[in-house]
Amino acid sequence: MTEKATSAEQLRGAGLRVTSARVAILECLRFARHVTAEEVAGKVRERVGHVSTQAIYEALNALTDAGILRRIEPAGSPARYESRVGDNHHHLVCRQCGAVADVDCAVGHAPCLEPAANAGFQVDEADVIYWGLCPDCQGGHP
C-alpha cells in the first residue's frame, strides 16, 4: 500500500473527506516532527501548489480533532503538530533555540503522572513539557 493510500485510508477511517491538502499534511508529518503550521503550509504548497493559510489551519484542526495529529503548545512558542498520537508521550523543549524532542512516559502507567490530589477528576492523560537546554545550546552553539 502506498503512503498516499495509507493517508487516504486514515482520513476515511476518521470520517474525514480526503483532499490533496490533507494527504500532503499527513505525508509531511510522517517525516517531520513538531512542525509549526507555517512549516506545514510551506511543505504542502511544495507538493500541491497554492493552498490558503486558512485551509491549512482548518485541516490541522480537523486532523487534531479526529485524533490523527497532536498539537502541542509550549509557552512562548507557536503551536506545533506531530503524528505521534495515542501513547501519552511528553516533550523536552530547549529554552534557548526552541528545539523540541519526544520523551517517553516519565514513570508508571498512563497517564504517566498522577496528581497528589485529583479534585474529583478522572485523569486519563498527562501533558508534560520538560524545559532546559538542548545539547547544541549547552555547548554555546545555538
FIFI-88164 format. One line per 5 residues: number of its first residue (from 1); their letters; for each residue x negated, y negated, z negated of N, C-alpha, C. Coordinates in Angstrom, 1 decimal. Atoms other than C-alpha are relative to their C-alpha. Layout:
NUM = a = X Y Z X Y Z X Y Z; ...
END
This chain:
1 = mteka = -0.8 1.2 0.0 0.0 0.0 0.0 -0.9 -1.2 0.0; 0.8 1.2 -0.1 -1.4 -3.4 0.9 0.3 -0.9 -1.2; -0.3 1.0 1.1 -1.7 -6.3 -1.6 1.2 -0.8 0.2; -1.2 0.8 -0.3 1.0 -8.2 0.2 1.2 0.8 -0.3; -1.2 -0.9 0.3 3.4 -5.2 -0.1 0.1 0.1 -1.5
6 = tsaeq = 0.0 -0.1 1.5 2.4 -4.9 -3.8 0.6 -1.3 -0.6; -0.5 1.2 0.5 3.1 -8.6 -4.3 1.5 -0.1 0.3; -1.4 0.1 -0.4 6.4 -8.4 -2.4 0.8 0.9 -0.9; -0.7 -1.0 0.8 7.5 -5.3 -4.4 0.1 -0.6 -1.5; 0.0 0.6 1.3 6.5 -7.1 -7.6 1.1 -1.1 -0.1
11 = lrgag = -1.0 1.1 0.0 8.7 -10.1 -6.7 1.4 0.6 0.1; -1.3 -0.6 -0.1 11.6 -7.9 -5.7 0.4 0.7 -1.3; -0.3 -0.6 1.2 11.3 -5.9 -8.8 0.4 -0.9 -1.1; -0.4 1.0 1.0 11.7 -9.1 -10.8 1.2 -0.7 0.4; -1.2 0.7 -0.5 14.7 -10.1 -8.8 -0.3 -1.3 0.6
16 = lrvts = 0.3 1.2 -0.6 12.9 -12.9 -7.1 -0.1 0.1 1.5; 0.1 0.0 -1.4 13.0 -13.9 -3.5 -1.5 0.0 0.4; 1.3 -0.1 -0.5 9.9 -13.0 -1.5 -0.3 -1.2 1.0; 0.4 1.1 -0.9 8.3 -16.1 0.0 -1.5 0.0 0.2; 1.4 -0.1 -0.3 4.9 -16.6 1.6 -0.8 -0.8 -1.1
21 = arvai = 0.7 0.8 1.1 4.0 -19.2 -1.2 -0.1 0.9 -1.2; 0.1 -0.8 1.2 4.9 -16.8 -4.0 -1.0 1.2 0.2; 0.9 -1.1 -0.2 3.0 -13.9 -2.4 -1.4 -0.6 0.0; 1.3 0.7 0.0 0.0 -16.3 -1.9 -0.4 -0.3 -1.4; 0.3 0.2 1.4 0.2 -17.3 -5.6 -0.4 1.2 -0.7
26 = leclr = 0.3 -1.3 0.6 0.2 -13.7 -6.7 -1.4 0.5 0.4; 1.3 -0.4 -0.5 -2.7 -12.9 -4.5 -1.2 -0.8 -0.5; 1.0 0.9 0.6 -4.7 -15.9 -5.7 -0.3 0.4 -1.4; 0.2 -0.3 1.4 -4.1 -14.9 -9.3 -0.5 1.4 -0.2; 0.6 -1.4 0.2 -5.3 -11.3 -8.7 -1.5 -0.2 -0.1
31 = farhv = 1.5 0.2 -0.1 -8.8 -12.7 -8.1 -0.5 -1.2 -0.9; 0.4 1.1 0.8 -8.8 -15.8 -10.3 0.7 0.0 -1.3; -0.6 0.0 1.3 -8.1 -16.2 -13.9 0.0 -1.4 -0.6; 0.0 1.3 0.7 -7.0 -19.2 -15.9 -0.1 -1.2 0.9; 0.1 1.1 -0.9 -6.4 -21.5 -13.0 1.1 -1.0 -0.2
36 = taeev = -1.0 1.1 0.1 -4.5 -24.8 -13.0 0.9 0.1 1.2; -1.0 0.1 -1.1 -1.5 -25.5 -10.9 -0.7 -0.7 1.3; 0.7 0.7 -1.1 -3.7 -27.8 -8.8 -0.9 1.0 0.8; 0.8 -1.0 -0.6 -6.2 -25.0 -8.2 0.8 1.0 0.8; -0.9 -1.0 -0.7 -3.4 -22.6 -7.3 0.5 -0.6 1.3
41 = agkvr = -0.5 0.7 -1.1 -2.0 -25.2 -4.9 -1.0 0.0 1.2; 1.0 0.1 -1.0 -5.3 -25.6 -3.1 -0.2 1.4 0.7; 0.2 -1.4 -0.6 -5.7 -21.8 -2.6 1.2 0.4 0.8; -1.2 -0.4 -0.7 -2.1 -21.3 -1.5 0.0 -0.8 1.3; 0.0 0.7 -1.3 -2.4 -24.1 1.1 -1.1 0.5 1.0
46 = ervgh = 1.0 -0.6 -0.9 -5.6 -22.5 2.5 0.6 1.2 0.7; -0.5 -1.3 -0.6 -3.6 -19.3 3.1 1.2 -0.3 0.9; -1.3 0.1 -0.7 -0.2 -20.6 4.2 0.3 -1.3 0.6; -0.3 1.3 -0.5 -0.5 -24.2 5.2 0.6 -0.9 -1.0; -0.6 0.9 0.9 1.5 -27.0 3.7 1.0 0.6 -0.9
51 = vstqa = -1.0 -0.3 1.1 3.4 -26.3 0.5 0.0 -1.1 -0.9; 0.0 1.1 0.9 4.6 -29.1 -1.6 -0.4 0.3 -1.4; 0.4 -0.2 1.4 3.3 -29.6 -5.1 1.2 0.5 -0.8; -1.2 -0.4 0.7 6.9 -29.3 -6.3 0.3 1.5 0.2; -0.2 -1.4 -0.3 7.3 -25.9 -4.6 -1.0 0.9 -0.8
56 = iyeal = 1.0 -0.8 0.8 4.1 -24.7 -6.3 0.4 0.1 -1.5; -0.4 0.0 1.4 5.3 -25.7 -9.8 1.3 0.8 -0.2; -1.3 -0.8 0.2 8.8 -24.2 -9.2 -0.4 1.5 0.1; 0.3 -1.4 -0.2 7.2 -20.9 -8.0 -0.8 0.5 -1.3; 0.7 -0.3 1.2 4.8 -20.9 -11.0 0.9 0.2 -1.2
61 = naltd = -1.0 -0.1 1.1 7.7 -21.5 -13.4 0.8 1.3 0.2; -0.8 -1.2 -0.2 9.8 -18.7 -11.8 -0.8 1.2 -0.3; 0.8 -1.1 0.3 6.9 -16.3 -11.9 -0.3 0.2 -1.4; 0.2 -0.1 1.4 6.2 -17.1 -15.5 1.3 0.4 -0.7; -1.3 -0.4 0.6 9.9 -16.9 -16.5 0.3 1.5 0.2
66 = agilr = -0.2 -1.4 -0.3 10.0 -13.5 -14.8 -1.0 1.0 -0.7; 1.0 -0.8 0.7 7.0 -12.3 -16.8 -1.1 0.6 0.9; 1.0 -0.4 -1.0 4.8 -11.8 -13.7 -1.3 -0.7 -0.3; 1.1 0.8 0.4 2.5 -14.6 -14.8 0.1 -0.5 -1.4; 0.1 0.5 1.3 1.4 -16.0 -18.1 -0.5 -1.4 0.1
71 = riepa = 0.5 1.4 0.1 1.0 -19.8 -18.8 -0.6 -0.1 -1.3; 0.6 0.3 1.3 -1.5 -20.8 -21.4 -0.2 -1.5 0.0; 0.1 1.4 0.1 -1.7 -24.4 -22.6 -1.0 -0.4 -1.1; 0.9 0.5 1.0 -4.9 -25.2 -24.5 0.1 -1.5 -0.2; -0.1 1.5 0.3 -4.7 -28.6 -26.3 -1.0 -0.8 0.8
76 = gspar = 0.9 0.9 -0.7 -6.1 -31.4 -24.2 -0.4 0.5 1.4; 0.4 -0.6 -1.3 -6.2 -29.3 -21.0 1.3 0.3 0.7; -1.2 -0.3 -0.7 -3.7 -28.8 -18.2 0.3 1.5 -0.2; -0.4 -1.4 0.0 -1.7 -25.6 -18.2 -0.8 0.8 0.9; 0.7 -0.9 -0.9 -3.4 -22.6 -16.8 0.8 1.3 0.1
81 = yesrv = -0.8 -1.2 -0.3 -2.0 -19.4 -15.3 -0.9 1.2 0.3; 0.7 -1.3 -0.2 -3.1 -15.8 -15.2 1.0 1.1 0.2; -0.9 -1.1 -0.3 -1.7 -12.5 -14.0 -0.1 1.1 -1.1; 0.1 -1.0 1.0 -2.8 -10.5 -17.1 1.2 -0.3 -1.0; -1.2 0.1 0.8 0.6 -10.1 -18.9 0.3 1.3 -0.8
86 = gdnhh = -0.6 -1.2 0.7 2.2 -7.8 -21.4 -0.9 0.7 -1.0; 0.9 -0.6 1.0 -0.8 -7.0 -23.6 -0.4 -0.8 -1.2; 0.1 0.9 1.2 -0.7 -9.9 -26.1 -1.5 -0.3 -0.2; 1.4 0.4 0.2 -4.4 -10.8 -25.5 -0.1 -1.5 -0.3; 0.2 1.4 0.4 -5.8 -14.1 -26.7 -1.1 -0.6 0.9
91 = hlvcr = 0.9 0.8 -0.9 -8.2 -16.7 -25.3 -1.1 -0.7 -0.8; 1.1 0.8 0.5 -11.6 -18.3 -26.0 0.0 -1.2 0.9; 0.1 1.3 -0.8 -11.8 -22.0 -24.9 -1.2 -0.8 -0.4; 1.2 0.8 0.2 -15.0 -24.0 -24.6 0.4 -1.4 -0.3; -0.3 1.4 0.3 -14.7 -27.4 -26.3 -0.7 -1.0 0.9
96 = qcgav = 0.8 0.9 -0.8 -17.3 -28.9 -24.0 0.5 0.0 1.5; -0.2 0.0 -1.4 -16.6 -27.7 -20.5 1.4 0.5 0.4; -1.3 -0.4 -0.3 -13.1 -26.2 -20.8 0.1 1.4 0.5; 0.0 -1.3 -0.5 -14.1 -22.7 -19.7 1.0 0.9 -0.9; -0.9 -0.9 0.7 -11.5 -20.0 -20.7 -0.4 1.4 0.3
101 = advdc = 0.3 -1.5 -0.2 -12.2 -16.3 -21.3 1.1 0.8 -0.8; -0.9 -0.9 0.7 -9.9 -13.5 -22.4 -0.7 0.7 -1.1; 0.5 -0.8 1.1 -10.4 -11.7 -25.7 1.2 0.9 -0.4; -1.0 -0.9 0.4 -8.5 -8.6 -26.7 0.5 -0.3 -1.4; -0.6 0.2 1.3 -6.3 -8.4 -29.7 -1.0 0.0 -1.1
106 = avgha = 1.0 0.1 1.1 -8.1 -9.5 -32.9 -0.1 1.2 -0.8; 0.0 -1.2 0.8 -7.2 -6.7 -35.2 1.5 0.6 -0.1; -1.3 -0.6 0.3 -4.3 -4.3 -35.9 0.8 0.2 1.3; -1.0 -0.3 -1.1 -1.2 -3.6 -33.8 0.6 -1.3 0.5; -0.7 1.2 -0.5 0.6 -6.1 -31.6 1.1 -0.3 -1.0
111 = pclep = 0.5 1.2 -0.7 1.4 -8.8 -32.3 -1.4 -0.5 -0.5; 1.5 0.3 0.3 -2.3 -8.7 -33.5 -0.2 -0.7 -1.3; 0.1 0.7 1.2 -1.9 -11.1 -36.3 1.3 -0.1 -0.7; -1.2 0.1 0.7 0.7 -11.0 -39.0 -0.1 -1.2 -0.9; 0.0 1.2 0.9 1.6 -14.3 -40.8 0.2 0.5 -1.4
116 = aanag = -0.1 -0.2 1.4 1.3 -14.4 -44.5 1.5 0.0 -0.5; -1.4 0.0 0.2 5.0 -15.3 -44.6 0.7 -0.2 1.3; -0.6 0.1 -1.3 7.3 -14.9 -41.7 1.3 -0.8 0.1; -1.2 0.9 0.1 10.2 -17.2 -42.9 1.2 0.6 0.6; -1.2 -0.7 -0.5 12.7 -14.5 -41.8 -0.1 0.3 1.5
121 = fqvde = 0.1 -0.2 -1.5 11.4 -14.4 -38.2 -0.4 1.5 0.2; 0.5 -1.3 -0.4 10.9 -11.0 -36.5 -1.1 -0.3 1.1; 1.2 0.4 -0.8 7.4 -11.6 -35.0 -0.2 1.1 1.1; 0.3 -0.9 -1.0 6.8 -10.0 -31.6 -1.1 -0.4 0.9; 1.2 0.4 -0.8 3.9 -11.9 -30.2 -0.8 -1.1 -0.7
126 = adviy = 0.9 1.0 0.6 0.9 -14.0 -31.3 -0.7 -0.6 1.2; 0.7 0.8 -1.1 -0.6 -16.7 -29.1 -1.2 -0.7 -0.7; 1.1 0.5 0.7 -4.1 -17.3 -30.4 -1.0 -0.6 1.0; 1.0 0.6 -0.8 -6.7 -19.7 -29.0 -1.2 -0.2 -0.9; 1.3 0.2 0.8 -10.3 -19.5 -30.4 -0.7 -1.1 0.7
131 = wglcp = 0.8 1.1 -0.6 -12.3 -22.7 -29.8 -1.4 0.1 -0.4; 1.4 0.0 0.3 -16.0 -23.0 -29.6 -0.8 -0.5 1.2; 0.8 0.3 -1.2 -18.9 -23.4 -27.1 -0.3 1.2 0.8; 0.3 -1.1 -0.8 -19.4 -21.1 -24.2 -1.5 0.2 0.1; 1.4 -0.2 0.0 -22.9 -19.6 -23.6 -0.7 -1.1 0.8
136 = dcqgg = 0.6 1.0 -0.8 -23.7 -22.2 -20.9 -0.1 -1.3 -0.8; 0.0 1.2 0.8 -22.8 -25.1 -23.2 -0.8 0.1 -1.2; 0.8 -0.1 1.1 -24.6 -23.7 -26.1 -1.5 -0.3 0.3; 1.3 0.2 -0.4 -27.8 -23.9 -24.1 -0.2 -1.4 0.6; 0.2 1.3 -0.5 -27.2 -27.5 -23.1 0.1 -0.2 1.5
141 = hp = -0.2 0.0 -1.5 -26.3 -26.7 -19.5 1.5 0.0 0.3; -1.5 0.0 -0.3 -22.6 -27.8 -19.1 0.3 0.2 1.4
END
